[in-house]
Every structure is written in C-alpha cells, then in structure tokens.
Amino acid sequence: MGIINYLRQRKERKKQKEILKQYEDLFLMLHSFDQVADAALLFLDTPNRRVLISSTLAGTWADDEVKWNNLFRNIGLWIQYKISQEEWGRRRQIMEEDAIRQAKAEHGELTEKEIAVIRLQVDEELFKEAELMKVKLDDEYEFCICDGILRSDVKAEAIGYYRNGEVKLI
C-alpha cells in the first residue's frame, strides 16, 4: 500500500507543478508592475481605479499598437490584482480578529501557539472560499500620462480611460 500512496503523491505534486508553470508568466508580470510602481513610473489610486503613468514608461510602448494595448490590458490585470490583495487582506484580518476574540471568550487568554493555529485555520477557510469564487475581471479604469509623477508640478500629457480592451484618449 505504501508504494501506491507514494505514486499518488508524486502524481499530485507533478500536477501542482504544471499548474504553477501555467501561472508563472502572470505572476512575473504582476511582480514587474510592482517593481515599476516602486520605481515611481506608475502610481495607482486603487479605490478610484485611476493610474498615473510616467511619460517615460508610456513612451516605451507607444510606437507599437499591439504593445500599447498590451500595456493597458496588463495594467488592468495589475489593478485587479492589487484590489484583490487589499480586499482579501481586510477580510483575513476581520476573520482572524473574530476567531481570536471568540476563542478568548471561550478559553480565556491564548498562547502564541494557539493564536498561530487559529490563523492557520482562517487561512484554510479563506482558501476554500477563494476556490469557490468566480473572479470577475473588471478591466475599466482611468489613466493619466504625466511627466514627473512624484514632483509637485505634475503636467498631464494625456488623459483617457481603458474599457473593454480599448484605449480612449480624452
């Protein structure tokens, strides 16, 4: 029976690796947008779904229409990713606080180990919820291409919006 379990586990690990490889490019792209934002070439106003794009960054892709559209499509994915991160982070914090508060009411003071176990249980619950949810990609946002995002005298070079795969300048 041991060899059968080993083979099943091996097959399952191989399947998991294949799934991760499928999403590797997406994760790398999302991470690269975080790096671009850290370099002050992009600024995201998450609640209002607005993006300030450095003219330097926009100019890199402006000469090719396919690259230009891909830039805005990928920015839309990055916005959705950031919004999801914030929402799940808030949800996780609320669930952890509620679970810890309830455990303290039932058992009194908790040790760090017990709190860590509660946090792991919350993670498992969130993971189950995430598997059941359908992700709706809302690829609509406003953008402003600016010269010098971090300066106080920011000058807008172009203002527009991205909606349903189309870039419109106003």
Secondary structure as GFF3:
##gff-version 3
##sequence-region A 1 170
A	DSSP	alpha_helix	2	38	.	.	.	ID=ss1
A	DSSP	beta_strand	42	45	.	.	.	ID=ss2
A	DSSP	beta_strand	50	54	.	.	.	ID=ss3
A	DSSP	alpha_helix	55	61	.	.	.	ID=ss4
A	DSSP	alpha_helix	65	107	.	.	.	ID=ss5
A	DSSP	alpha_helix	112	132	.	.	.	ID=ss6
A	DSSP	beta_strand	141	147	.	.	.	ID=ss7
A	DSSP	beta_strand	155	163	.	.	.	ID=ss8
A	DSSP	beta_strand	166	169	.	.	.	ID=ss9
###
